């Protein structure tokens, strides 16, 4: 097979040498526009896992790379006058020039033809059986076939410059400096015996305010030297990008995603397949050090696919694409999390240095709480002690953050786990039934610090379905009081009431009979009229039309919420929440997708907030001053033209000023046309932004399903509470089971009902036995096994 690799970076060179090694009969050529010795980066970083893949692919190359590596385990963070260090991270650094030399030499040893200083602007000039486009971030071949590859390029908010220095760092170093214009950060690491990479980064608006856009290249470098002088020990910063002048060496990172990586009609004859590898196909932000890693792993997978493809080149390419897109998406998601963290240092800088450092270490979600324990148990124990002490716990023993107490107003929760409001559709005439007693009672016994009722309605026409719970008469009040009394007398949990009005999403069937569908025509109660901020159908052509509320309607509904609040006091609830999310009545006023009013309650966000704030302040006025009150909001509508985090922060700030103690941060469900980006803890960044920018407690919710998630969120200051929904449906005792799973056995924040204590001991023994077997099979030492048992 005749193979041409366009681009002489790590991706193109590694594809070439692997293809030639697997089949010496291949005619492999690498075409590179620059000279052999040209390179414009400094050092690159690999993880230990990547090195293992290199050994398997080609031991000769891996050995040379390993011999040239500088290895370190520590990350050092300089922030707020403090230096915080964590170990066990397993990084390796190598000079980009040295890496390219090793790959070039290995290619020549195997018989790969290398052509430097050769321009290829289009693959139509190439006569080959396969064209590998490894021509980097600004790939000309990708651009030539953009209609096939369909690249999406997201230019990120920060500017960064890639520099070097002869100051040798003995750890991967992050340094943060506040200036009159905003925050700058440096990423620094040693990659050979005399040189370190030194990347300086800052948001674009800060870069411009500091005047860097108007500085020469040398002036910009001197600016960085002065700013980070304390870390450089008198060593200068160096640039090797002689081809760039002025401020052009400061760039914004482009996140590249291609819909497909294969074009079947390339080359001189229009029948040669073209495949993308490395930065031509995708990018991952430098802050997770995965660009070169992804390029080399692409090369390994592509070579393996072609070697086992039985001559079916297109089939082999599709197999390569299918596998690699999954792996790359995982890395890109981590890269996006990391990118956004560094874009918002101003937000995180409100944290104490201890929490700032932990947040930095776990920013990508690839390193979790328990993963940190395996890397550096001593560091994590120290941070857990710090979190526990901040929460008011005394003593030297560390406590998992999820089991620390939390206090708002006069109420203290024993831990940070909340049973999320989950509609049960099991009420009759709005009266909570024995099902609600068992459902909420079991979860209160199961260890959660706070259990929430489902959205409970202040009037019959405020319900989602006829089977939804209400709080608009004395019978309902008594039924709720029975449940509250059980929680208070039979458990150490607290119980919260969520009040809400379905508005345009009301008068529907229970979900198992047709979610969001109107009641059938033969329903005995029939459909009831719907109200909203403006006339709308939630499901186009299916849902009933709602009418716009009048001012009289607003007065009446406000009074209904206040009356329900008084009944909540009578029932004895510890906490009250107003539901202003998910497209229900109050939410409909807050989103431009559903509020098209032209009066004082529409138009600007200030006007859209007017009535929801009137409802809240009226409820807060009668709710006891020593009891917390929260608001649930949709922090992102996931629809073009809808609310985003920007509006959510303003909404949260308005409710804080009105007296809210906490924002329960959800998202979506405002429009049936939403397109959420799902993933683990996918809504937590919204809770983090609101918490740290508005300065109000938040509750995170959404795809939080294990103790590791909760501990990471609380320890990093991303939220103060975590609401767990579906895992609690599957297991009422989720909190106690997770305590046993992670080895938290001393009972702090996880007290078992005395009736169930024998089950506690059995469960803990079972998990301890399982941890020992897992550690044994992994070949860990006794100490490592002990650390492992603490964390899994």
C-alpha positions in Angstrom: 0.0 0.0 0.0 1.2 3.5 -0.8 0.6 5.8 2.2 1.2 9.5 2.3 1.1 11.3 5.7 0.7 15.0 5.3 2.3 16.6 8.3 5.5 15.8 10.1 4.4 16.3 13.6 4.0 13.5 16.2 0.8 12.1 14.6 2.1 11.9 11.0 5.5 10.5 12.0 4.1 7.9 14.4 1.5 6.7 11.9 4.2 6.3 9.3 6.6 4.4 11.4 3.9 2.1 12.8 2.6 1.3 9.3 6.1 0.6 8.0 6.9 -1.6 11.0 3.7 -3.6 10.7 4.3 -4.2 7.0 7.7 -3.3 5.5 6.2 -3.6 2.0 4.2 -0.5 2.5 5.6 2.6 0.7 5.2 5.3 3.3 6.0 9.0 2.8 5.7 11.9 5.2 5.4 15.3 3.7 6.1 18.3 6.0 6.1 22.0 5.0 8.7 23.0 7.6 12.4 22.0 8.0 13.2 18.9 10.0 14.6 20.9 12.9 11.7 23.4 13.1 9.4 23.3 16.1 7.4 26.0 17.7 6.5 24.4 21.0 8.6 23.6 24.0 7.8 20.5 26.1 5.0 18.0 25.9 3.5 16.0 28.7 2.4 12.3 28.8 0.8 10.3 31.5 2.1 6.9 32.7 -0.9 5.3 30.9 0.2 6.7 27.5 3.7 5.4 28.0 2.3 1.9 28.4 0.5 2.2 25.1 3.8 3.3 23.4 5.7 0.3 24.7 3.1 -2.0 23.3 3.1 -0.3 19.9 6.8 0.0 19.3 9.3 -0.8 22.1 12.3 0.7 20.3 10.6 4.2 20.0 9.2 3.9 23.6 12.6 3.2 25.0 14.2 6.2 23.4 11.3 8.4 24.6 11.5 7.0 28.1 15.3 7.6 28.2 14.7 11.3 27.3 11.8 11.9 29.8 11.8 13.9 32.9 9.4 12.3 35.3 7.6 13.9 38.2 4.7 13.1 40.6 4.0 16.4 42.2 1.6 19.2 41.4 2.4 22.5 43.1 -0.2 25.3 43.3 0.7 28.9 44.2 -2.3 31.0 45.1 -3.1 33.7 47.7 0.3 33.7 49.2 0.2 29.9 49.8 1.9 27.0 48.2 0.0 23.7 48.2 1.5 20.5 46.9 -0.1 17.2 46.0 1.8 14.0 44.9 1.2 10.8 43.0 0.1 12.2 39.7 2.6 10.4 37.4 3.6 12.9 34.6 6.4 12.7 32.1 7.8 15.7 30.1 9.9 15.7 26.9 11.0 18.4 24.6 9.0 18.6 21.5 12.2 19.0 19.4 13.6 15.8 21.0 10.4 13.9 20.5 10.3 14.8 16.8 13.9 13.8 16.4 13.3 10.4 17.9 10.3 9.8 15.7 12.1 11.1 12.6 15.1 8.8 13.3 12.9 5.8 13.9 11.1 6.5 10.6 14.3 6.6 8.6 15.5 3.3 10.3 12.3 1.6 9.1 12.5 3.0 5.6 9.9 5.7 5.7 10.6 8.5 3.2 10.6 12.0 4.8 10.1 15.0 2.6 10.6 18.4 4.4 10.0 21.9 3.1 7.2 20.5 0.9 4.0 22.4 0.7 0.7 20.4 0.3 -2.2 22.7 0.0 -4.7 20.0 -1.2 -4.7 16.3 -1.3 -5.6 16.4 -5.1 -1.9 16.5 -5.8 -1.2 13.3 -4.0 -1.0 9.9 -5.8 -1.4 7.3 -3.0 -3.7 4.5 -1.8 -4.3 6.2 1.5 -3.8 9.8 2.6 -3.4 10.5 6.3 -4.1 14.1 7.1 -1.9 14.9 10.1 -1.4 18.6 9.1 -2.5 20.0 12.5 -4.8 22.5 13.9 -5.1 24.6 10.8 -5.3 21.5 8.5 -5.6 22.5 4.9 -6.9 19.1 3.9 -9.6 19.3 6.5 -10.5 22.8 5.1 -10.5 21.5 1.5 -13.1 18.9 2.4 -15.0 20.8 5.0 -18.3 19.7 3.6 -17.4 16.1 4.4 -15.6 16.5 7.7 -17.9 19.2 8.9 -15.6 20.7 11.5 -16.9 22.8 14.4 -14.4 25.2 15.8 -15.0 26.8 19.2 -12.6 29.6 19.9 -12.2 29.8 23.7 -12.1 32.9 25.9 -8.5 32.9 27.1 -5.3 34.1 25.4 -2.2 32.2 26.1 1.5 32.3 25.0 3.8 29.3 24.9 7.2 30.2 26.3 10.2 28.5 27.8 12.7 29.1 30.6 15.9 27.7 32.0 14.4 27.8 35.5 13.9 24.1 36.3 10.6 23.3 38.1 10.6 20.1 40.2 6.8 19.8 40.0 4.1 20.6 37.6 3.5 24.2 38.7 0.4 26.4 38.6 1.0 30.0 39.6 -1.8 32.6 39.9 -1.2 36.3 40.0 -3.9 39.0 40.4 -3.3 42.3 38.6 -5.3 45.5 38.4 -6.8 44.1 35.2 -7.6 40.6 36.4 -6.0 37.2 36.9 -3.1 35.7 35.0 -2.0 32.1 35.5 1.1 30.2 34.5 1.5 26.5 33.7 5.1 25.4 34.1 6.9 22.1 34.0 10.5 20.8 33.3 11.0 18.7 30.2 14.8 18.3 29.9 18.0 18.8 31.8 18.0 22.6 31.3 14.6 23.8 30.2 11.0 24.1 31.3 7.8 25.0 29.5 6.2 28.2 30.8 2.7 28.9 29.5 1.0 32.2 30.5 -2.8 32.4 30.2 -5.5 35.0 30.9 -9.0 35.8 29.7 -9.1 37.9 26.5 -10.7 40.9 28.1 -7.9 40.9 30.8 -5.2 40.6 28.1 -6.6 43.6 26.3 -7.1 45.7 29.4 -3.4 45.0 30.4 -2.3 46.5 27.0 -0.8 43.2 25.7 -2.7 43.5 22.4 -0.6 46.6 21.6 2.8 45.4 22.9 5.6 44.0 20.7 6.5 40.4 21.3 9.5 41.3 23.4 7.5 43.7 25.5 4.9 41.1 26.1 7.5 38.6 27.2 9.0 41.1 29.6 5.5 41.8 31.0 5.2 38.1 31.8 8.7 38.0 33.3 7.9 40.8 35.7 4.5 39.4 36.6 5.9 35.9 37.5 9.3 37.0 38.6 9.0 35.3 42.0 8.8 31.9 40.4 11.6 32.4 37.8 14.5 33.1 40.1 15.9 35.7 37.8 15.7 33.5 34.7 14.3 35.0 31.5 11.4 33.8 29.5 12.2 32.6 26.0 10.3 32.4 22.7 11.1 30.1 19.8 8.3 31.3 17.6 10.5 33.6 15.4 7.8 33.5 12.7 5.3 35.4 14.9 5.6 39.1 15.6 3.8 41.6 17.8 0.9 40.2 19.8 0.2 37.3 17.3 2.1 34.8 19.5 -0.8 35.2 22.0 -3.5 32.9 20.7 -6.9 31.6 21.7 -7.4 27.9 22.0 -9.7 26.4 19.3 -11.7 23.4 20.3 -12.0 21.3 17.1 -14.6 18.6 16.7 -15.3 16.9 13.3 -18.5 15.1 12.4 -16.5 12.5 10.5 -12.8 11.8 10.1 -13.0 10.0 6.7 -13.3 11.4 3.1 -13.5 8.7 0.5 -12.8 10.6 -2.7 -9.4 12.3 -2.3 -6.1 12.1 -4.2 -5.3 12.7 -7.8 -7.9 10.2 -9.1 -10.7 11.1 -6.6 -10.8 7.6 -5.3 -8.2 7.7 -2.5 -9.5 7.7 1.1 -8.4 10.5 3.3 -8.4 10.1 7.1 -7.8 12.7 9.8 -5.5 12.1 12.8 -4.3 14.3 15.7 -5.1 18.0 15.8 -6.6 17.9 12.3 -9.4 15.7 13.7 -9.7 17.1 17.2 -8.1 19.2 19.9 -7.8 18.9 23.7 -6.9 21.9 25.8 -3.2 22.1 26.9 -4.3 22.3 30.5 -5.0 18.5 30.6 -1.8 17.8 28.6 -3.5 15.4 26.1 -2.9 16.8 22.6 0.2 14.8 21.8 -1.2 11.8 23.8 -4.3 11.8 21.5 -2.2 12.1 18.4 0.0 9.1 19.3 -3.0 7.1 20.3 -4.8 7.9 17.1 -1.7 6.6 15.2 -1.7 3.4 17.2 -5.4 2.7 16.6 -5.2 3.6 12.9 -2.2 1.3 12.3 -3.8 -1.5 14.3 -7.1 -1.1 12.4 -5.4 -1.2 9.0 -3.2 -4.1 10.0 -6.3 -6.2 11.0 -8.7 -5.0 8.3 -8.2 -7.8 5.8 -7.6 -5.4 3.0 -10.9 -3.5 3.6 -9.4 -0.1 3.9 -12.7 1.8 4.3 -13.9 -0.7 6.9 -10.7 -0.4 8.8 -11.0 3.4 8.8 -14.5 3.3 10.0 -13.5 1.0 12.8 -10.7 3.4 13.8 -13.1 6.3 13.7 -15.7 4.6 15.8 -13.3 3.7 18.6 -11.3 6.9 18.6 -14.3 9.3 18.6 -15.5 7.7 21.8 -12.1 8.1 23.5 -11.5 11.5 22.1 -14.9 12.8 23.2 -14.2 11.6 26.8 -10.9 13.6 26.8 -12.5 16.6 25.1 -15.2 16.7 27.7 -12.5 16.7 30.4 -10.7 19.3 28.4 -13.8 21.5 28.2 -14.2 21.3 32.0 -10.6 22.2 32.5 -10.7 25.0 29.9 -13.8 26.6 31.6 -12.1 26.4 35.0 -9.2 28.4 33.8 -11.5 30.8 32.0 -13.1 31.6 35.3 -10.3 31.9 37.8 -11.9 35.1 39.1 -14.9 33.0 40.2 -12.7 30.4 41.9 -10.4 33.0 43.5 -13.2 33.7 46.0 -12.4 30.3 47.6 -9.9 29.8 50.4 -6.5 28.6 49.1 -7.1 25.0 50.3 -10.4 24.8 48.4 -9.0 26.6 45.4 -6.3 24.0 45.1 -8.6 21.1 45.5 -10.9 22.6 42.9 -8.0 23.0 40.5 -6.9 19.4 41.0 -10.4 18.0 40.3 -11.4 20.5 37.6 -11.6 18.1 34.7 -13.6 15.4 36.6 -11.0 12.8 35.5 -9.5 13.1 38.9 -12.1 12.5 41.6 -12.1 12.5 45.4 -11.2 8.9 45.7 -8.8 9.0 42.9 -6.9 11.7 44.8 -6.9 9.4 47.8 -5.1 6.7 45.8 -2.6 9.3 44.5 -1.9 11.2 47.7 -3.8 9.9 50.8 -2.0 12.2 53.1 -3.0 15.3 51.1 -6.6 14.2 50.9 -6.8 13.4 54.6 -5.5 16.9 55.4 -8.1 18.5 53.1 -10.9 16.4 54.6 -9.9 17.7 58.0 -9.9 21.2 56.7 -13.4 20.8 55.3 -14.7 19.2 58.5 -13.3 22.0 60.6 -14.9 24.6 58.4 -18.2 22.8 58.9 -17.8 23.0 62.7 -16.5 19.5 63.4 -13.7 19.2 65.9 -11.1 16.5 66.3 -8.2 15.2 64.2 -10.0 12.4 62.4 -10.8 13.3 58.7 -14.5 13.0 57.6 -15.6 12.6 54.0 -17.0 16.0 53.0 -20.5 14.6 52.2 -20.9 13.6 55.9 -20.0 17.1 57.3 -22.9 19.1 58.8 -24.4 22.1 57.1 -26.3 25.0 58.7 -28.6 27.6 57.3 -30.4 30.0 59.6 -31.5 28.0 62.6 -31.4 24.6 60.9 -28.4 22.2 60.9 -28.4 19.2 58.6 -26.3 16.2 59.7 -24.8 15.7 56.2 -24.8 17.2 52.6 -27.1 14.5 51.0 -30.6 15.6 49.9 -33.4 13.4 48.6 -34.4 15.3 45.6 -38.1 16.3 45.0 -39.5 13.4 43.0 -43.1 13.3 41.8 -44.8 10.1 42.9 -48.2 10.7 41.3 -49.8 8.8 44.1 -52.1 11.4 45.8 -55.9 11.3 45.8 -57.6 14.7 45.8 -54.2 16.2 46.6 -53.9 14.2 49.8 -50.5 12.5 50.3 -51.1 8.8 50.9 -49.4 6.0 52.8 -47.2 5.6 49.8 -45.8 9.1 50.6 -45.3 8.2 54.2 -43.3 5.1 53.3 -41.5 6.7 50.4 -40.3 9.8 52.4 -40.0 7.9 55.7 -37.8 5.2 54.2 -35.4 7.7 52.7 -35.2 9.7 55.9 -34.3 6.4 57.7 -31.8 5.8 54.9 -29.4 8.4 56.0 -30.0 11.5 53.9 -29.7 14.8 55.8 -32.7 16.4 54.1 -35.7 14.8 52.3 -37.8 16.9 50.0 -41.5 16.3 49.1 -42.4 16.3 45.5 -43.6 19.6 44.0 -46.7 20.2 46.1 -49.4 22.5 44.7 -51.3 25.4 46.4 -54.6 24.8 44.5 -56.2 22.0 42.5 -55.6 23.7 39.2 -51.9 24.1 40.0 -51.3 20.3 39.8 -49.4 18.6 37.0 -51.7 15.6 37.1 -54.8 14.7 39.2 -52.5 12.4 41.2 -50.2 15.2 42.4 -50.1 16.3 46.0 -51.5 19.5 47.3 -51.5 21.7 50.3 -54.8 23.7 50.0 -57.1 22.2 52.7 -57.0 20.9 56.3 -57.1 17.2 55.3 -53.9 17.6 53.2 -52.3 19.6 56.0 -53.0 16.8 58.5 -51.7 14.1 56.1 -48.5 16.0 55.6 -48.1 16.6 59.4 -48.3 12.8 59.9 -45.3 12.4 57.5 -43.4 15.2 59.0 -43.9 13.9 62.5 -42.6 10.5 61.6 -39.5 12.0 60.1 -38.9 14.1 63.2 -39.6 11.4 65.8 -38.3 8.3 63.9 -35.1 9.7 62.2 -32.4 12.3 62.5 -33.2 13.8 59.0 -35.0 17.0 58.3 -37.8 17.5 55.8 -38.5 20.2 53.2 -41.6 21.1 51.3 -41.4 22.2 47.7 -44.3 24.4 46.6 -45.0 25.0 42.9 -47.6 25.7 40.3 -47.6 23.6 37.1 -49.0 26.5 34.9 -48.8 25.6 31.2 -47.6 22.0 32.0 -50.7 21.1 34.1 -53.7 19.0 33.5 -51.7 16.0 32.1 -51.8 12.3 32.6 -49.5 10.4 35.0 -46.3 9.6 33.2 -46.9 5.9 32.8 -50.0 6.7 30.9 -48.4 9.2 28.6 -45.9 11.8 29.8 -46.9 15.4 29.2 -50.0 14.4 27.4 -53.4 16.1 28.2 -55.9 14.1 30.2 -58.1 11.9 27.9 -61.5 13.2 26.9 -63.2 10.6 29.0 -61.4 11.5 32.2 -64.0 11.9 35.0 -62.4 15.2 36.1 -61.7 16.5 32.7 -59.0 18.9 31.7 -58.8 22.2 33.6 -57.9 25.6 32.1 -54.2 26.5 32.1 -52.4 29.8 32.7 -48.9 30.9 31.8 -46.9 34.1 31.4 -48.0 34.1 27.7 -50.2 31.8 25.6 -48.3 28.6 24.8 -48.4 24.9 24.1 -45.6 22.9 25.8 -45.9 20.1 23.2 -46.6 21.7 19.8 -50.0 20.5 18.5 -50.5 18.2 21.5 -50.7 20.1 24.7 -53.6 22.3 25.7 -53.1 26.1 25.1 -52.6 28.2 28.2 -53.8 31.7 28.5 -51.8 34.7 29.7 -52.3 35.5 33.4 -54.0 38.8 34.3 -52.9 40.9 37.2 -55.9 39.6 39.2 -54.7 36.1 38.5 -51.3 37.0 39.9 -52.8 38.4 43.1 -54.9 35.3 43.6 -52.1 32.9 43.0 -49.7 34.8 45.3 -52.4 34.6 48.0 -52.6 30.8 47.3 -48.9 30.4 47.8 -49.0 32.3 51.1 -51.9 30.2 52.4 -50.0 27.1 51.5 -46.9 28.5 53.3 -49.0 28.9 56.5 -50.2 25.3 56.2 -46.6 24.2 55.8 -45.8 25.9 59.1 -48.8 24.1 60.7 -47.5 20.8 59.3 -44.1 21.4 60.8 -41.8 21.4 57.8 -38.2 22.4 58.5 -37.5 24.0 55.1 -39.5 25.6 52.3 -38.6 25.8 48.6 -40.4 27.7 45.8 -40.3 25.9 42.4 -39.3 28.4 39.7 -37.9 25.9 37.2 -38.7 23.5 34.5 -41.2 25.6 32.6 -43.9 25.6 35.3 -45.8 28.8 36.0 -43.2 30.8 37.8 -40.5 29.5 35.5 -42.6 30.6 32.5 -42.2 34.2 33.6 -38.4 33.9 33.9 -37.6 32.7 30.4 -37.8 34.7 27.1 -38.9 31.5 25.4 -42.2 31.5 27.4 -42.6 35.2 28.5 -43.6 37.5 25.6 -45.5 40.0 27.7 -45.4 43.7 26.9 -46.6 44.9 30.4 -44.6 45.4 33.6 -44.0 41.6 33.9 -42.3 41.1 30.5 -39.5 42.4 28.3 -36.4 42.9 30.4 -35.1 40.3 32.9 -35.9 42.7 35.7 -39.6 42.7 34.6 -39.7 39.0 34.1 -38.5 38.5 37.7 -41.1 40.9 39.1 -43.9 38.5 39.8 -41.8 35.5 40.9 -40.1 37.8 43.4 -43.5 39.1 44.6 -44.5 35.5 45.3 -41.3 34.7 47.1 -41.2 37.8 49.3 -44.8 37.2 50.3 -44.0 33.7 51.3 -40.8 34.7 53.1 -42.7 37.3 55.1 -44.8 34.6 56.8 -42.3 31.7 56.8 -40.5 31.6 60.2 -37.3 33.6 60.2 -35.2 30.8 61.7 -36.1 28.3 58.9 -34.4 28.3 55.5 -36.1 29.0 52.3 -34.7 28.1 48.8 -35.6 28.6 45.2 -35.3 26.0 42.4 -34.3 27.5 39.0 -33.5 26.3 35.5 -30.0 27.7 35.1 -29.9 27.0 31.3 -32.9 26.5 28.9 -30.7 24.5 26.4 -32.4 26.3 23.5 -31.1 29.1 21.4 -32.6 32.3 22.5 -33.4 31.0 26.0 -31.8 31.7 29.3 -28.1 30.7 29.9 -25.9 30.8 32.9 -25.5 34.6 32.5 -29.2 35.1 33.2 -29.2 32.4 35.9 -26.6 34.4 37.9 -28.7 37.5 37.7 -31.9 35.6 38.7 -30.1 34.0 41.6 -28.7 37.4 42.7 -32.3 38.8 42.7 -33.6 36.0 44.9 -30.7 36.3 47.3 -31.5 40.0 47.7 -35.2 39.0 48.3 -34.1 36.7 51.2 -33.4 33.3 49.6 -30.9 31.2 51.6 -30.1 28.7 48.8 -30.5 28.2 45.1 -31.5 24.7 44.0 -29.8 24.6 40.6 -31.4 22.5 37.9 -31.7 23.2 34.2 -33.9 22.6 31.1 -37.5 21.4 30.7 -38.6 24.9 29.9 -39.0 23.9 26.2 -39.7 20.6 24.6 -37.1 21.6 22.0 -34.3 21.5 24.4 -30.9 19.9 23.6 -29.1 19.4 26.9 -25.5 18.2 27.0 -25.7 15.3 29.4 -22.9 13.7 31.4 -21.8 13.0 35.0 -22.6 16.0 37.2 -23.5 17.9 34.1 -25.5 20.6 36.0 -23.0 21.1 38.8 -21.0 23.8 36.9 -24.1 26.0 37.0 -24.4 25.5 40.8 -20.7 26.3 41.2 -20.9 29.5 39.2 -23.9 30.8 41.1 -22.4 29.8 44.5 -19.1 31.5 43.9 -20.2 34.5 41.9 -23.4 35.4 43.7 -22.2 34.4 47.1 -25.1 32.2 48.1 -25.4 28.5 49.1 -26.4 26.2 46.2 -27.7 22.7 45.8 -26.3 20.7 42.9 -28.5 18.1 41.1 -28.3 16.0 38.0 -26.4 12.8 37.3 -24.9 12.7 40.7 -25.0 9.0 41.7 -22.1 8.0 43.9 -20.3 9.2 47.0 -17.3 10.1 45.0 -19.4 12.7 43.1 -20.8 14.2 46.3 -17.4 14.3 48.1 -15.8 16.0 45.1 -18.5 18.6 44.8 -18.6 19.5 48.5 -14.8 19.4 48.9 -14.2 21.7 45.9 -16.8 24.3 46.9 -18.9 23.6 43.8 -22.1 23.4 45.9 -23.1 23.1 49.5 -25.7 20.3 49.1 -26.2 17.5 46.6 -29.7 16.4 45.6 -29.8 12.7 44.6 -32.9 11.6 42.7 -32.9 8.3 40.7 -30.3 6.5 43.0 -32.7 7.2 45.9 -35.6 5.7 43.9 -33.5 2.5 43.5 -32.2 2.5 47.1 -33.8 4.4 50.0 -30.7 3.7 52.1 -28.3 5.1 49.4 -26.5 7.4 51.8 -25.8 4.6 54.4 -24.7 2.2 51.7 -22.3 4.7 50.2 -20.9 5.4 53.7 -20.1 1.7 54.1 -18.8 1.5 50.5 -16.1 4.2 51.1 -15.3 2.9 54.6 -16.9 5.7 56.6 -17.9 3.6 59.6 -17.6 6.0 62.6 -21.2 7.2 62.3 -20.4 10.9 61.9 -23.1 12.3 59.6 -24.2 8.7 58.8 -26.1 7.4 61.8 -28.0 4.2 61.3 -31.4 3.6 62.9 -30.9 1.4 65.9 -33.2 -1.2 64.5 -30.9 -1.7 61.5 -27.5 -1.7 63.2 -26.9 -5.4 62.6 -27.3 -4.7 58.9 -24.6 -2.0 59.2 -22.0 -4.4 60.5 -22.7 -7.0 57.9 -22.6 -4.4 55.1 -19.3 -3.0 56.2 -17.8 -6.4 56.5 -18.9 -7.3 53.0 -17.4 -4.1 51.5 -14.2 -4.6 53.5 -13.9 -8.1 52.1 -14.6 -6.9 48.5 -12.0 -4.1 48.8 -9.4 -6.6 50.0 -10.0 -8.9 47.1 -9.9 -6.1 44.6 -6.6 -4.8 46.1 -5.2 -8.3 46.1 -6.1 -8.9 42.4 -4.5 -5.5 41.6 -1.3 -6.6 43.2 -1.2 -3.7 45.7 1.0 -3.5 48.8 -0.4 -3.6 52.3 -0.3 0.2 52.6 -1.7 0.7 49.2 -4.4 -1.8 49.9 -5.3 0.1 53.1 -5.5 3.4 51.2 -7.5 1.6 48.4 -10.0 0.3 51.0 -10.5 3.8 52.3 -11.3 5.1 48.9 -13.3 2.7 46.8 
